[in-house]
Amino acid sequence: MLQPRIPVNPLPTGKPIPLNHPAPTPAADVEPAAPAPVVQARAAVQLTPGSVLALAAGGGAVVLVVGTVLVSMLLAVAITGVSVAVCAVVLKSLINQERKH
């Protein structure tokens, strides 16, 4: 009951089948249909040894650049953490000195 009704076309003709069927028109008003444009198949991508080498070099370069960026970000976070820890130790020692004097 709630399933969609999809028209089945066992032999494809290349013409779209409308879901709503319009009323037939008189034969005098029908114009001859233009032939459908011929779609040529695309040629498959052919890889030569040079292009494979270029792809491998490009992929390696991308991996190196992304790795460098990630390592530099990790290094920046580590340096920031160490500097905050050093500041905390210095502040703690200054506060302890003020309490003793």
Secondary structure, DSSP 8 states (H G I E B T S, - for coil): --S------SS--SS---SS------GGG-------------------HHHHHHHHHHHHHHHHHHHHHHHHHHHHHHHHHHHHHHHHHHHHHHHHHHHH-
